[in-house]
Amino acid sequence: MEGMRIPGAGRTSDKAAPSSAAIGEGRAAGAARGGAGAMDGGRASARSKAKAALMAGAAVTALAVVLSGCGAEDGGSGSESSRSGGDKSSAKAERVQDPTKIPGVGGTYQSKIPAKSDQVVAVEGRGKDSADATVRLYSRQGKKWSQERSWSAHNGKKGWTHSHHQGDKRSPVGVFTLSDAGGVLSDPGAKLPYAHTAAFTPPTYWPKKTRHDFDHVIAIDYNRVKGTSPLDPTRPQGQAKGGSIWLHMDHGSGTSGCVSLSKSGMTTLLRTLDPAKHPVVVMGDKASLTG
């Protein structure tokens, strides 16, 4: 939802069309003099209304900027992956070779998983320019990783990028910590700090199908300050690098940079991810992750 703009925001009036050459100047001047008093009063009222509308628009724009990591794309509702069994079979085959590694994650990103992290949310995108993905939850006992759950998911509408910037409609590739959560709905039993507030409600001008996108969210620690609400607007790397990249509820199609999955998936993650186990998300398209 990065870069969302309110149509007409900041605009106080439309320009009047120029007069036709066929209209006599004398008649136009007379009409102007006759309505001068009424026009003066009308202008004052219009200016007052325009100022109020501009102030209201600015408030809505401020909220939209914070909620600008994901957004109003077309689609219905997401669901838990029906391919879960197949995914587990494939993952098990890979773990036979090396159970100390996350399946599908090559040396580059495997090495970026902190040694103290015992929970990993792996997001594997179908392709560099695809919005389709699969989310898998892994836990580690000793040195061995095991897959707990799997869900179908969506990422940025235009795919993935190694250099995310605001408005590119792509999700950032990398390994990021998961430290804070929140949402419109009350805390479902999250182990992560949970900020329950209606401020997560999407702007009313977004499509109706996105109304529940932020019922539950988990902040991905990309260009944000850990230990703050997912709504915190601080961007340590600057506004141009974007922000508000979250795990949140799915509406059936690509986002503007976040990763979305089913409500049951979000509830499971919130109840499972434990700060004491230092959870991280490893995310990217399949080719990037295996590299």
Buried (B, 14 or more C-beta within 10 A) or exposed (E): BBBBEBEEBEEEEEEEEEEEEEEEEEEEEEEEEEEEEEEEEEEEEEEEEEEEBEEEBEEBBEBBBBBBBBBBBEBEEBBBBEBBEEBBEBBEEBBEEEBEBBBBBBEEBBEEBEEEBBBBBBBBBBEBEBBBBBBBBBBBEEEEBBBEBBBBBBBBBBBBBEEBBBBBBBBBBBBBBBBBBBBBBEBBEBBBBBBBEEBBBBBEEBEEBBBBBBBBBBBBBBBBBEEBBBBBBEBEEEBEBBBBBBBBBBBBBBBBBBBBBBBBBBBBBBEBBBBEBBBBBBBBBBEBBBE
